[in-house]
Amino acid sequence: MAQVLEFKLPDLGEGLTEAEIVRWLVEVGDVVAIDQPVVEVETAKAMVEVPCPYGGVVTARFGEEGTELPVGAPLITVAVGERPTSGAADTDSEGSGNVLVGYGTSEAPARRRRVRQERPGPGGFAPAGQAGASGPLNGRADAAAPPLGAQAEAGGPVTTVDGQAGGSGPEDGPVPVISPLVRRLARQNGLDLRELTGSGPDGLILRADVEYALRAAGQGATAPAAAQHPGVPQAPSPALASRSSAPAAPGETRTPLKGIRGAVADKLARSRREIPDATCWVDADATELMRARAAMNAAGGPKISLLALLARICTAALARFPELNSTVDAEAREVVRFDHVHLGFAAQTDRGLVVPVVRDAHARDAESLTAEFARLTEAGRTGTLTPGELTGGTFTLNNYGVFGVDGSTPIINHPEAAMLGVGRIVPKPWVHEGELAVRQVVQLSLTFDHRVCDGGVAGGFLRYVADCVEQPAVLLRTL
């Protein structure tokens, strides 16, 4: 007898808790192989393909394209081959283990798990414990997804990705909520889920139920209005009104802060809230640096980018002023200094601002840095950066001069301790060797965490960077 296995959206890592379905790669009825990508999702950090650890026939998909799913929500169900009749299920025979987006699949656990098969309830639907596989997620159902009863008749009981069959609990057991996003939404707004009656199968509380309750509370819903929707609590918390979303007034357009935009907003707000930053800046004559780059590119071989030369200057400056290549462990009240430089660089893409990270930038030459910048920039434009390529930076280089501006006071990329900003390089009057001349001038700015160092260190770092820009031969001392 075929076994229907449920594959849930895996733990995305890096603090991510949800993802948006961008494109389904399989249809109901398709045959999939182990570790075959089945859906393309977009997180707050990257767009990635999710491989399924099971091989078999797709019997259901959960969520339409554009739907945002929380970690742990069902993605698909797959009917696999016959299971052993002894009652022991070995996950090695049907799948490759849990999936981590951006890092591929891991080996299946060695231990065996017993699978307890449940009979479908009346009408062919699963008990409440399996409602996540049969009910619509977040109040929406995929039109292509058949009811679980039809799946059970065709392929047997549904088993979750960890190898344990869903079962119904006692009627007075836990609150019937499958989505961690629903629980978090209710917890953040002070809503008691036990006061709600879910509109999903077998009383399952959906995200739509919670959002309806919050909207009703925010608009001062009366008892008759609540009676029209049995899931609305009769005595909502007073705190709900201030947290519920307000309707758009005439002439307004409200855009949810989600995806990359939401992640950027959260990170910038946290940086401003936690880091006591300060900024210093200086103008520098970049004429000699531009001439040096032109000479390098005229010699043949791969072209060297200006960003690569600035990165090489940064790593040399961090070697002299390592205090800025650090982070603050607030809980331990310690400054953590790194002996490696993972250099992030701000890149504006159609999907929003991303900060890819060049690993071990201190060990790379200008050619290697140029190639890596180009690779990561292209991956950022196409949305194929992995979480590993977007995290772990120790210092950030921000070339906002590409937008045609001279200066800025950038916000530090939390939890780093500093960011170097580079403005546009433009011809300006400059006193050179005692005479007024037109030179290529750039403004450099350094925003730093005042907890890791004082102004003397920050000023020394910025002055060294400016000296290298004005006289690139200074770098020869450290090569």
C-alpha positions in Angstrom: 0.0 0.0 0.0 1.4 3.4 -1.0 2.3 5.8 1.8 1.5 9.6 1.4 4.2 11.7 3.0 3.8 15.4 3.8 6.8 17.6 3.1 6.7 20.9 5.1 8.6 24.1 4.5 11.9 23.5 6.2 13.8 25.6 8.6 15.3 28.3 6.5 18.1 29.2 8.9 19.6 32.7 9.5 16.6 33.7 11.6 14.1 33.5 8.7 10.6 32.3 9.6 8.6 32.5 6.4 9.0 32.4 2.6 6.9 33.4 -0.4 6.0 30.9 -3.1 7.4 32.4 -6.4 7.0 29.5 -8.8 5.9 25.9 -8.5 8.2 23.5 -10.3 5.9 20.5 -10.2 2.2 19.8 -10.8 -0.1 17.5 -9.0 0.4 14.0 -10.6 4.0 14.6 -11.5 6.6 12.0 -10.5 9.5 13.5 -8.5 12.8 12.1 -7.6 14.6 12.4 -4.2 16.1 15.8 -3.8 14.4 17.2 -6.9 13.5 20.9 -6.6 9.7 21.3 -6.3 9.2 25.0 -5.6 11.0 28.2 -5.9 10.6 30.5 -2.8 11.7 34.0 -2.0 12.9 34.7 1.6 13.9 38.0 3.0 17.4 37.3 1.9 17.4 35.3 -1.3 15.4 33.4 -3.9 16.1 29.6 -3.7 14.7 26.3 -4.9 13.5 23.9 -2.3 14.3 20.2 -2.9 12.0 17.5 -1.7 13.6 14.7 0.3 11.0 12.1 -1.0 10.6 10.4 -4.3 7.1 9.5 -5.6 4.0 11.0 -7.1 2.9 14.5 -6.1 -0.7 14.3 -4.7 -1.2 17.8 -3.5 0.3 21.3 -3.4 -0.4 23.8 -0.6 -0.4 27.5 -1.5 -0.7 29.4 -4.7 2.1 31.4 -6.2 2.5 34.6 -4.2 1.4 33.0 -1.0 3.6 33.6 2.1 4.1 30.4 4.1 5.6 30.1 7.6 8.3 27.6 8.4 6.6 24.2 9.2 3.6 24.8 6.9 2.8 22.0 4.4 4.3 22.4 1.0 3.3 19.2 -0.9 2.3 15.6 -0.2 4.0 12.8 -2.1 2.8 9.2 -2.5 5.8 6.9 -2.2 6.2 3.2 -2.7 5.0 0.4 -0.3 6.2 0.6 3.3 7.4 -2.4 5.3 4.6 -4.3 6.9 6.4 -4.9 10.1 5.3 -1.5 11.4 8.8 0.1 11.3 9.5 2.8 8.9 13.0 3.6 7.7 13.2 7.1 6.3 16.4 6.2 4.4 14.4 4.1 2.0 12.1 7.0 0.9 14.0 10.3 1.4 17.2 12.1 2.0 16.5 13.8 5.3 15.5 17.3 6.2 16.0 20.2 3.9 17.8 23.5 4.6 17.2 26.1 2.0 20.4 27.4 0.4 22.5 24.5 1.6 20.9 21.4 0.0 19.8 18.3 1.8 21.3 16.4 4.6 21.5 12.7 5.1 18.5 11.0 6.7 18.6 10.1 10.4 19.9 6.7 11.1 17.4 5.8 13.7 14.1 4.2 12.8 10.8 5.8 13.6 7.5 3.9 14.1 4.7 5.1 11.8 1.3 4.9 13.4 -1.3 4.9 10.6 -4.5 6.7 11.2 -7.8 5.9 9.5 -9.5 8.8 7.9 -12.4 10.3 9.8 -16.0 10.5 8.6 -16.4 11.9 5.1 -12.8 10.8 4.2 -11.1 13.7 6.1 -8.3 13.3 8.5 -8.5 14.0 12.2 -7.8 17.4 13.6 -4.1 16.6 14.0 -3.8 16.3 10.2 -5.7 19.4 9.4 -2.6 21.1 8.2 -2.6 18.8 5.2 -6.2 19.1 4.3 -7.2 22.7 5.2 -6.4 25.8 3.3 -3.2 27.5 4.6 -3.6 31.1 5.8 -7.2 31.1 4.7 -6.3 30.2 1.1 -6.4 26.9 -0.7 -4.7 25.8 -3.9 -7.3 25.0 -6.4 -5.2 22.1 -7.7 -5.0 20.5 -4.3 -7.5 17.7 -3.7 -9.1 17.1 -0.3 -7.1 14.8 1.9 -9.9 12.2 1.8 -9.2 11.7 -1.9 -5.5 11.4 -1.2 -6.1 8.9 1.6 -8.2 6.8 -0.7 -5.5 6.9 -3.4 -2.4 6.6 -1.4 -3.1 5.9 2.3 -2.6 8.0 5.4 -0.6 11.2 5.4 2.8 11.1 7.3 4.7 14.3 8.1 8.3 14.9 7.0 9.7 13.7 10.2 8.2 10.3 9.7 5.4 10.5 12.3 1.8 10.3 11.3 -0.5 13.0 12.4 -3.1 12.0 15.0 -6.0 13.6 16.6 -5.7 14.7 20.2 -8.4 14.9 22.8 -11.1 17.5 22.4 -9.8 19.4 25.4 -6.2 19.3 24.2 -4.0 22.0 22.7 -5.4 24.9 20.7 -6.0 23.7 17.1 -3.3 25.8 15.4 -0.8 24.3 13.0 0.9 27.5 11.8 3.7 29.0 13.9 3.0 32.3 12.1 -0.6 32.3 13.4 0.6 31.7 17.0 3.1 34.5 16.7 0.6 36.9 15.2 -1.8 36.2 18.1 0.9 36.4 20.7 2.3 39.7 19.4 -1.2 41.2 19.6 -2.2 39.8 23.0 -4.9 37.6 21.5 -6.0 34.5 23.3 -6.4 31.7 20.7 -8.6 29.8 23.1 -11.3 32.5 22.6 -11.4 31.8 18.9 -13.4 29.2 17.0 -11.4 28.3 13.9 -13.1 28.3 10.5 -10.8 25.5 9.1 -11.5 21.8 9.0 -12.2 20.4 12.4 -12.0 23.8 14.0 -8.5 24.6 12.8 -7.6 28.2 13.5 -6.3 29.9 10.4 -4.4 33.1 9.9 -7.6 34.6 8.4 -9.4 34.0 11.7 -6.8 35.9 13.7 -6.6 38.7 11.2 -10.4 39.0 11.2 -10.4 39.2 15.0 -7.8 41.9 15.0 -9.6 43.9 12.3 -12.8 43.6 14.2 -11.2 44.7 17.4 -9.4 47.6 15.8 -12.7 48.9 14.2 -14.6 48.5 17.4 -16.7 45.6 16.3 -20.0 45.1 18.1 -21.4 41.9 19.4 -23.7 41.4 16.3 -20.7 41.7 14.0 -18.8 39.1 16.1 -21.8 36.8 15.9 -21.5 36.8 12.1 -18.0 35.2 12.5 -18.0 32.7 15.3 -14.2 32.9 15.5 -14.2 36.5 16.9 -13.8 36.7 20.7 -16.5 38.5 22.5 -14.2 40.5 24.7 -11.0 41.4 22.8 -7.9 42.7 24.5 -7.8 46.6 24.6 -4.2 46.4 23.2 -5.5 45.1 19.9 -6.9 48.4 18.6 -3.5 50.1 18.6 -1.7 47.2 16.8 -4.3 46.4 14.1 -3.7 47.7 10.6 -5.6 50.8 9.7 -7.6 51.0 6.5 -6.1 53.2 3.8 -7.6 56.7 3.7 -8.6 58.4 0.4 -5.4 59.2 -1.6 -3.3 56.7 0.4 -1.6 53.5 -0.7 -0.4 51.1 2.0 2.3 48.6 1.1 3.2 45.8 3.6 6.7 45.7 4.8 7.6 42.2 3.9 10.2 40.2 2.0 13.5 42.0 1.4 12.0 45.4 2.2 10.7 44.2 5.5 14.0 42.5 6.4 15.9 45.7 5.5 13.5 47.8 7.6 13.9 45.5 10.6 17.7 45.4 10.4 18.1 49.2 9.9 15.7 49.9 12.8 17.7 47.5 15.0 21.0 49.1 14.1 19.7 52.6 15.0 18.1 51.3 18.2 21.2 49.3 19.5 24.3 50.9 18.1 25.6 54.3 19.3 27.1 55.3 15.9 29.1 58.3 14.9 30.3 59.5 11.5 33.5 61.2 10.3 34.4 62.2 6.7 37.2 63.6 4.6 37.7 64.7 1.0 40.5 62.9 -0.9 42.2 63.5 -4.2 41.6 60.2 -6.2 43.5 61.3 -9.3 46.5 59.0 -8.7 44.2 56.1 -7.8 42.4 56.5 -11.1 45.7 56.7 -13.0 46.9 53.5 -11.3 43.8 51.6 -12.2 44.1 52.8 -15.8 47.7 51.6 -15.9 46.7 48.2 -14.5 44.0 47.7 -17.1 46.2 48.8 -19.9 48.7 46.1 -19.1 46.3 43.4 -20.3 44.6 40.6 -18.4 41.3 40.9 -16.5 40.1 44.4 -15.9 40.4 45.7 -12.3 37.3 47.4 -10.9 37.5 50.5 -8.8 35.5 48.7 -6.1 38.2 46.0 -5.9 40.9 48.7 -5.3 38.8 50.3 -2.6 38.2 46.9 -1.0 42.0 46.2 -1.0 42.5 49.6 0.7 39.9 48.7 3.3 41.5 45.4 4.2 44.9 47.1 4.6 43.3 49.7 6.8 41.6 47.1 8.9 44.9 45.3 9.4 46.2 48.6 11.0 43.0 49.4 12.9 41.5 45.9 13.8 39.2 47.5 16.4 36.8 48.3 13.5 36.7 44.7 12.3 34.6 43.5 15.2 31.2 43.2 16.8 29.7 43.8 20.2 28.3 40.9 22.3 25.8 43.0 24.3 24.7 40.1 26.5 28.3 39.3 27.5 29.4 42.9 27.4 32.3 42.1 25.3 33.9 43.3 22.0 34.5 40.4 19.7 37.4 41.1 17.3 37.8 39.0 14.1 41.1 37.9 12.6 39.5 37.6 9.1 37.7 40.1 6.9 34.5 39.1 5.4 33.7 42.2 3.4 30.1 43.1 2.6 29.2 45.5 -0.1 25.9 47.2 -0.7 24.2 46.4 -4.0 20.9 47.9 -5.2 18.9 45.4 -7.2 15.4 45.3 -8.6 14.4 43.3 -5.6 15.8 45.8 -3.2 19.0 46.5 -1.3 21.2 43.4 -0.6 24.6 43.2 1.0 26.5 40.2 -0.4 29.7 39.1 1.5 33.1 38.4 0.0 34.7 35.8 2.2 38.3 36.2 3.3 38.7 39.5 1.4 42.0 40.2 3.2 43.5 37.2 1.5 42.4 38.2 -2.1 44.3 40.3 -4.6 42.6 42.9 -6.8 41.9 40.4 -9.6 40.2 38.0 -7.3 38.2 40.7 -5.6 37.0 42.0 -9.0 35.8 38.6 -10.0 34.0 37.9 -6.8 32.3 41.3 -6.8 31.1 40.6 -10.3 29.8 37.2 -9.5 27.9 38.2 -6.4 26.5 41.3 -8.0 25.1 39.2 -10.9 23.7 36.7 -8.4 22.0 39.6 -6.5 20.4 40.9 -9.7 19.0 37.5 -10.6 17.9 36.7 -7.1 20.1 33.6 -6.7 22.2 34.6 -3.7 22.2 32.0 -1.0 21.8 32.8 2.7 25.4 31.9 3.2 26.4 34.6 0.7 24.4 37.3 2.4 25.5 36.7 6.0 28.6 36.7 8.1 30.1 40.0 7.1 32.5 41.8 9.5 32.8 45.1 7.7 30.8 46.8 4.9 31.9 48.9 1.9 29.2 51.2 0.6 29.8 52.8 -2.8 26.9 55.2 -2.9 28.7 57.3 -5.5 27.1 55.2 -8.2 23.9 57.2 -7.4 25.6 60.5 -8.3 25.9 61.7 -4.7 28.9 63.1 -2.8 28.3 62.1 0.8 26.2 60.1 3.2 25.9 59.0 6.8 25.1 55.4 6.3 23.5 53.1 8.9 25.8 50.4 10.1 25.0 46.9 8.9 24.1 45.3 12.2 25.8 43.5 14.0 29.0 44.9 12.4 30.9 47.8 13.9 31.7 50.1 11.0 30.9 50.9 7.3 33.0 52.9 4.9 31.1 55.1 2.4 32.5 56.3 -0.9 30.9 59.1 -2.9 31.2 60.0 -6.5 34.5 60.9 -8.0 34.2 64.2 -9.8 36.6 66.9 -11.1 36.9 69.7 -8.6 39.3 72.6 -7.9 42.1 71.3 -5.6 45.4 72.7 -4.3 48.0 70.3 -5.7 51.7 70.9 -5.0 51.0 74.5 -4.1 49.0 75.3 -7.1 45.3 75.3 -7.9 44.4 72.5 -10.3 41.4 70.4 -11.4 41.7 67.0 -9.7 39.4 63.9 -9.3 38.0 64.4 -5.8 36.0 61.9 -3.7 34.4 62.2 -0.3 34.9 59.3 2.1 32.8 58.7 5.2 33.2 56.3 8.1 30.3 55.4 10.4 31.4 53.4 13.4 30.1 51.9 16.6 31.4 54.2 19.4 31.5 51.2 21.8 34.3 49.5 20.0 36.6 52.5 19.7 37.1 56.2 20.2 37.4 58.9 17.6 41.2 58.6 17.4 40.9 55.1 16.0 38.1 56.0 13.6 40.0 59.1 12.4 43.2 57.2 12.0 41.5 54.5 9.9 39.8 57.1 7.6 43.0 59.1 7.2 44.9 56.0 6.2 42.2 55.1 3.6 42.4 58.7 2.2 46.2 58.5 2.1 46.0 55.3 0.0 43.5 56.8 -2.3 45.7 59.9 -2.8 49.0 57.9 -3.0 48.3 54.2 -4.0 52.0 53.5 -3.5 51.4 53.6 0.2 49.9 50.1 -0.2 53.2 48.8 -1.3 54.4 48.8 2.2 51.9 46.1 3.2 52.0 43.9 0.0 
